[in-house]
Structures are given as structure tokens and as C-alpha cells.
Amino acid sequence: MSEPVGVAILTPMPLEFKAVHAHLRGSRRIWHPAGTAAEVGMVPGVPWPVAVILTGEGTSDAGALAERVSAWLEPRMLLVVGIAGALKPDVELGDVVVATWVYGYHGGKEDNTGFHARPRTWRSHHRLTQAAGILAAIGNGWARPLDSLPSVHLKPIAAGDVVLNSRTSPLRRQLREHYNDAVAIEMESAGVMAAAHLRDRMPILTVRGISDLADGRKHLSDGAGLQPAAAAHAAAFAMAVLRELPTDFAAGPDARAGQEEPDEPGVGWRALGEPLPAVWPGDLGVSRPRGAATLELCLLPAVPGPPLETPRLAALPAELVALGRAANVFAPAEEVSEVSGQAAVAVTAQAGLGVTRRDERCGWQPLPRDSLGSVLDEEDLTSRLAALLTVLSTIGVPPPRQAAVAVGVTPSVMLAEGRVDDMPRTATRGRTSLTPLRVPAADALPWEQLAAAPADVAAELAARLLAAFRLRQKG
């Protein structure tokens, strides 16, 4: 049975699998009828599901499993992520090599005059190498979780079924003579490249961390623990490349249909038959902040999916705290409480984020206020809603295909339309009301669009909220 994902990442060895799997959130294991397993989950900042597969070492096994995974999970691209040995002195231990070309170096003819290379070569996908090259050039914080900042090389890689550990062996001389621009050697990418070529040139990229220098001292490098470190470097860079890609690059055919040349930009809202019941902060057991009107946002799966597993739900509050601080939903010095039960909640005295077991997502922040009450400023509303949308859409659990969105202000006491730049105010035409101001979840939009354009979605929601407020003012 097919279960489409955005990208399938092939890892030869368990330590390489572990390095990539550490980036998944909300992962679950699925099985092919013939016995192949895949871990499928979400990577923060990547809007489509990611699958990680253990292939084992060698060209043949990797190629065969690449073909199987391509038919089974229908990924829009393949990544090969793992470790490699360096072939050049300027490629150091711990560096990352991104293959621009892959050489299958075993092709050739041997006769009385010697060996004559007949290489098979494959070029990596242009958009993927562009994303990798720009990331390598500007950094963009991809190595922040690591202990160092490895150098990144976009160069050819040689691949074949031999572990090379010598500077003087016949294979080393062959590589030096016939594949002189290759900077690293490994054992799987040639098979995967061949499989991707047969899948109508599926986009593919190889990312390798350098764990040894292929110089006869591999045992020393391995003994020093350089294999796990190199695998972690490759995995971190590969995840960063995925975040650099356009959101629709790995979307399925349905999501991409009609988007090649849109008549005009915009968000594809779809009216629901009836509004979905929203989950507000009060429904999560959170007390309302005193003295301030609170902006509230809810994302609801348009079609219910499987409930979140208990261990994943229990681990979410810490992730919500980190995401909230990064997006300035929580102030840097603000104390944040973590709660886990039927919902995962991270909350301060004024703001909060929550996720229910049914993947209903909620975020809230106080509106700007002065002595005359709280202010509805369209520009400020858009900024706050965009921040909440960004956080809620990057939580590391599998997202729904479509989400309905509700927005509101609770309570709307001493609330007036105005500009934050004009505060503090000397007069206002606000209206006192204890009734929450709510725009129900009557429309849904594709998750890919929500994740790709939070500012556009936020602008629409801010306009809807102001329209509802103005209508109430006339009533």
C-alpha cells in the first residue's frame, strides 16, 4: 500500500540512520509487505513528511531498496545521507561533502595494455545542489546544534563496493588517474543514482560527512568516534537543505496541480459545510490573563487524522517552549510552564501554545494596551498572527492535509481599532463587551500553503477579525 512522503532519506548504516532519525518529530514505523521498514515523521521547518530507511552497505542493496522505496512511498526526491572517506588533502575530518556528480568507478576494460576506465556518471539535481550551495555560502545557522562549523564542499564523489583505506593501493591510483576531481569515496550513491535515473530522473542528492582520510589509519579515526560525529554533520546539513527548498517542491501532484502558472498569487481558501468547533485557551484549562485582551488563533484538521501517541504528546511542551521563544511568542526572560495531559501546553502569564491529542493547535498573545484599553492595529495583528502561524505550522508532528483556521479576541473589554504607534492614547471610541470576538473556522486551506505563506494567511485573518469587530461596533 502506498503512503506518499515528500522525501525519502536512505542511510547505509545504523549510526547514519540514528543521526537522521534524531531530526524527526512524531515518527512512526511503517512496513513494506516484503519486510522493508521506514520511519516517517516531520522535521521542524519542513512542510512535508520525511521517511528514513536503512539500506545496508553497498551499491546493489542501496539501489534495490531505492527502487522499492520509490514505488512504495512515492517520494518527490531521494537523499543519500551518511559518511565517507576523503580523497583530497583539503577535505578534512568532519567536513561535509555534497555530491555534484557521482562516479560509478567500477566500470572499465582490462587488457594487455592495462586498465581503461569506462565510468558511469550521474549529475545531482540542479535545484538541490543550488539549495546546498547557497546554504554552504551563507551559513544560515545550519550548524547551530553542532559543536563546530564544518566546511562544506560541493564536489564529485566516487562510489563503489570497496572500502578504501590506502594512499598507495591500485584503487587509489585508479581514482587519482581517472576520477581526479572526486574528493570523497563511499559505497552506495552509484546504485541509488541508477535507480533514481530509472524513475524518470527523480531528484536526488548525496550528503556525506567525512569520517576518515582513506589513508591506512581508518581504525584510528573510527576508534576516536569520528563516524557518529561525521554522520551528525551530514544529517544536520541535509535537514537544512530541505528547509531551503520551495514548499511545493516535494508536494504531491494534487497540491501542485494548477500552480505552474497561477493567474494571481493568493491563498486557496475552501468553504466548509459548517464551521469546525475550535479549541480555545480556555478549553485547554488555561486561565485568561487579567487586564488585557488576548489574541487567539486555532488550527484545526479539516479531516481528522490518527491521534498523537502519548509519548510524543508528553515530549511536545519542551518543543513548544523552544519554538515560542524563537518566534518571540514568549519573551526571552519570561518564565514558561509546561503541561502535558490530554493536551501539550506551554504557557506564561500572558501567552501560550497548545496541541491536543487530535492535533488541534492553539496559540495566544496579549494585544498592545494602554490605560484606555487594548488596540486592534491591522499591521500589528498581522505580525502577531504570522508569528503564531509560523510556530504552529512547524511543530514536529505530522500535519493534516488541510487546516481550518479560527481567530478571536477574548475578552473584548475596552477594545478599539487604532494604531500602536499612537499609544498611549488620550481618547478612544472603543466599546466595552465581555463577549469574545470570534471568527469561526468556516474555511480551510492546504497545509502546504499555510506553512509557505504565513504572512499572507495572517493578513487575511487580521482583515477578517477587523471586519467582525467593525460589524459589532455598528450593532
N, C-alpha and C positions, 0 to 999 in steps of 0.2 A: 504494500500500500504506500503510495507516495505521500510525503509530508514536506512540502516545499520550504526551503530556507533561503536566506539571502546569500550566504557564503558558507562553503564547506572548507574547513581547515584540516589539512592532512598532516599528521605528525608521526614520524617513524618510530620513535622510542618512547617508553613511558615517561621519562623525565621531560621530554619535549611536550607530550600530551599534558602533563601536570602544569607546565608553565603557561600554556594557552588556557587550560581549563580554569586557572586561577582568576581569569578575567571575566568569566561567565557569571551571570546572576540568574537565580531561579532556574538552574539547569535541571533537566530530566533526561533519563536514558531511554532511548528507543532502539528497537531491534529490527534488522532486516530478516526476512524469512530464512535466509541462508546462514544467519548467525553473526553478521557484522553489527557492531554496536556503535551508536553515536550519542554524544552528549549534546543536547540542544538547549540553548538559553539565550539570554540577551547580554550584550556588552554595553555598559553605560556610554551614552553618546552615539551609539549605532542603532538606527531605527528599524533594523530587520533581524530576524532570528539568525543565530550563528551556530553551526554544528561543528564539533571537533571529533575527529576519527583517528584511531590508532592504526597505522598501516603495517607496522613492522618494517625492518630494514630491507633495502634492496630495490632495484628498478622494477623487477617483474611484479612483486607483490603490490608496490605502490601504484603502478599503472593499472593493475587489475582492479584494485579497490577504488581508484579514481573513477574508472568506468562504471563500477557498480553504484557508487555514491551519487554520481551524476544522474543516473537513471532513477535512483530511489528518492533522493531528497530534492532533485531538480534545482540545485543552486544556480545562481546567476553568475557566480565566479568561484574559482578554486584558489586557495592559498596553500603553499607548502611551507611550513614553519619548523625550524629545528636548528641543529648545529652543523658546523662544517670545519674542515681544516684549511688553513691559509696556505696559499702558494706564492705569495709575494711578501717581501720584507716590510713594505709599508702598510700591510694589513696586520693589525696587532690582536693579541688575545682580548676577547671581549667585544671587539668591533662587530658591527652589523654589516652584512653584505646583502644587497638586493640585486637579484639577477636581472640584468638587461637582456642577456642571451643565456641559453643553456646548451652546452655542448654534450652530446652523447658520444664520449670519446672512444668507445669500443669499436666503432666502425672502421674498417680498413682492409687492406690486402697485403699478405706477406708472400714474398717470392725471393729468388736468389739474390736480388739486389737490395733486399731489405723490406722494411715496413712502409707502406704507402697509405696515409690516412684517407679515409672516406667518411668524414664526420657527418653526423646528423645534428642539425642545429634548430633551435626554436627561439623565436623572439618573444619576450614578455609583452603583455598587453600594454598599449601606449598609455591609456588613461591611468592605469595602475602605477606604471613607472613615473608618470608625471606627478601623481599624488605623492609617491615616495620621494621623488627628487625635491619637490618643493618643501616637504616636511623636513628632509635632511638639511636643506639650505637655511630654513628659518627657525628650526627647532620646535617652536610651538609647545614647549613643555612636555614633550612625549616621554622624556626620561625622568620626570619628577619622582616617580615611585622607586627608581633605582638608586644605587649608591654612587653612581658615576654617570658621566655623559659620554657614551661610546661614540666613536667616529662611525659614520655611515658611508659605505662605498656602493655606488651603483655601477657594477661591472659584471662581465660574464662569469659564469660558474661552470665547472666541469662536473659531470655526473656519470657514474658507472658503478659496477658491482665489486669494487675493490676498496678496502680500507688502506689508504696510502699513509705510510709513516717512515718516509725516507727522502733525503735530498738527492740521492745518487742512484736510485733504482731505475731499471729500464722504463717503468711507467712515468717516473718523474721526468726523465729525458724526453719521452714521447710528448708529454704535456708541454714541456718547455719549447719543443720544436714545432709542434703542430697547433697548439692551443695557447699561444704565448700570452694572450691578453686575459686568460682566465685567472682570477685572483683567489678562488676557493674551490674545494673539491668536496663532493658529497655523493650520496648513493641513490637518491630517489627521484629527483626532479625530471630526469630524462623520461622515465616511464610515465610520470604524471603529465608531462608536456605532450607526449604522444597521445595519451588518452584524451586530453583536452582538445587537441587538434582534430581528432576524430569526432568530437562532439560539436561540430560546426564552429571550430575555433573559439571555444569557451574562454573568456578572460581568465588569465592565470598569472600568479606572481609567486616567486620564491623568495623567502626572507630567512637568512641564516645568521646565527651568532657564531663567532669564531672561538672554538674551544681548544684548538691545538694548532701547531705550526707545521704539521706533517713533516717533521724533521728527525724522526727517530726517538723523540722524547715525549711521545704522546702519553706514555704511562705516568710521567711526572705531572703533566697538565691535568690528566684525569684524576690523579691522586690528590691534587690541590683543590678539587671541587670546581673546576672551570666549566665542566659540562652543564650543570644546572644554572650557573651564572650566565653562560652564553645563551642558553635556551630562554632564560628570562628576558635577556636583552632583545632577542629576536621576537618573542611574543609581544613585548611592550611596543616595539616599533610597528609590528603588523597590526595591532589594535589601533594604533594612531593613524595608520594609513586608511583603515576602514572609516574612521571618523572624518577624514579629509574628503571622502568621496561624495558626490551629489546624492541626495537622499533617494532619488528614483533609480540610481544606477543598479541596485540589486532588488528593486521592487519587481513583483510578478507581472505577467502580461496584463492582467486586469487593471492593476494600478497604473501601468504605463500607457495603456491604450489611449489614444487621442491626445497624448501630451507632447508629441513630437513638435507640433507647430500650433500651440494654443492661440485662439483668436485674441485673447487678452488674459493677463495674469489675474489670479483670484483663487479663492478657496472654494472647494466643491462641497458646499453645504447641501444636505439632503433632509427634507422634512420627514419626521417620523409620524406614524399614525396617531400617536398620543405621546405626551411628554413622559420621560422616564422619571421615576422617583429619585430625587437627588439625595446624596449623603452630605449633610452639612456638619460643621464642627460640633454642634450640639448633639448630633446623632452618634458622634464618637465619644461622648462623655466629657467633652471639653467645655470648661466654663467660659462664658463670654467675658472678654476684657471690659473693665469698668471705665466709663467716661469717654470711650471712643467708638465711633462707628467702624465696623470691621468689614473689609472687602473679602468676599468668599468665592472660591472657584471650585467646581466639581467636574471631574472627567468620569464618564460612566460608559462601560462597554455597551455598544448598541446591540450586540448579540452576546449573551452570557457565555463565558468560557469555563474551563475547569477551575475549581477553587485553588488558591495558593496553598502549598503544603505548609504544615505547621512549622517545621524548622526554618523554612525560608521567611515566613511571616515574622518569626521571632528575631531573625537577623536584620530585618529591614529598618528598625528605628535608628540604629547607628548610621546606616547609609543615608537616611533622611536627614540626619543632623549634618553630615558632611556636604550633601548636596545643597541643603538650605543655607549653609554658611558660604559656600562657593558662589551662590546666586544672590547673596545679600538679603535673603528672606529672613535670616537670623543675623543679628549684629555680631561682630567678632567676639565681643566680651560678654554677650548675653548668655545666661545660664539656660540650657536646654534639657528638658526632662524627656526620658524615653519610656514609652509604654507599649506593651505587647500583650495581646489577648485575642479577641475576635478581630481586632484591627491593630496595625502598627502605627504608632503616633510619635512624632517628635514635636514638642510644644514648649513655648516660652510663655511669659505673662501676656504677651500681645499677639504672637504669631504662631503658626503651626503648619504641619504637613501630616497627612494620614493616608493609609492604604488599608482597605478592608480585605477580608479573605476572598471576596468576589471581584477583586481588582478594581473597586471603586476608589478613585483618588481625589483627595481634597486638600486644598491649601488656603491659608488665610493670613491677612496682614491688616494692621490698623491703617485707616486713612489719615492724611495730614489734618491736624486740628489746631485751633487756637481758642481763645476764650469764648468765641461766638459759635463754636461747634466744628463739625467736620466738613471738608471741602471735596466736592466732586470736580476734579480737573481732568478733562479728557486726555491730555498728554500724560499726566501722572498716572491715571488709571491704566492707560495702555502700557506704560513701563512696568507697573506692578503686575499686571496680568501676564505680560510676556515673561517676566521672571518666574512666576508661579507655573506657567505652562512649560517653560524650559525644564524646571525641576521635575514636575510631574510626568513629563514625557521621557525623561532619561532615567527613571527608576529602573533598576536592573531586574525586572520581571517581564515575562513575555507580554507584549501589548495586545490589545484587541485589534481586529482589522479596522473597525470604525469606532469612534467615540462620540457620545453625545455630551454637550457642554452646558452647564448651568452656572450662572453667576448671580451674585447678590450682595447686598449690604445689610448687616444686622448689628444693632437696630438702626433705623434711620432717624434717630433723635438729633435735632439741631443740625440737619444736613442741608447744605446749599451748594448750588453749582457756582464755581468760581475758578480762580487761578491760584496755584500755590505761591507764585511769585508775589501776589498781592497780600500775603499774610505777614503780620497779623492785620486783621480787618477791623474797621471801625463801624461797619454796618453790614447787615445781610438780610436777604429776603428768604431765608430758609424756613422750613416747615417742620414742626415737631411731630413725630409719629413713632410709636413703639412697634408698629408693624414692619417686619422685614421687607426690604425692597428686593424683589426676586425676578430674574429672567429664567424661566424654566428650561429644562433640557428637552426642547422640542425639535432640535435639529442635530444631525450627526455629520461628521466628515471623516475621510480616510485618515488613519493614524499617521501614514507617511507624510501627508500634507501638514498635519498639526505639528509634527516633530520638525519638519523642514522650515516652516514659516510661522513660528510662534508670534512674531511681531504683527503679522497680518491678521492672524486669528485674534490676537489681543485687541487690535484696533476695532475689529468688528464687534467684539464683546463689549468694549468700552462704549461704542456708539449705541448698542442695544440697551445697555444699562442706563445711559443718559436719557435715551428716548423714554424708557419706562419711568424714570424719575420725573421728566417733564410732564408726562401724561398724568402722573399722580398729582403734580402741582396744580394742574388745571381742574382736577376733580373736586 
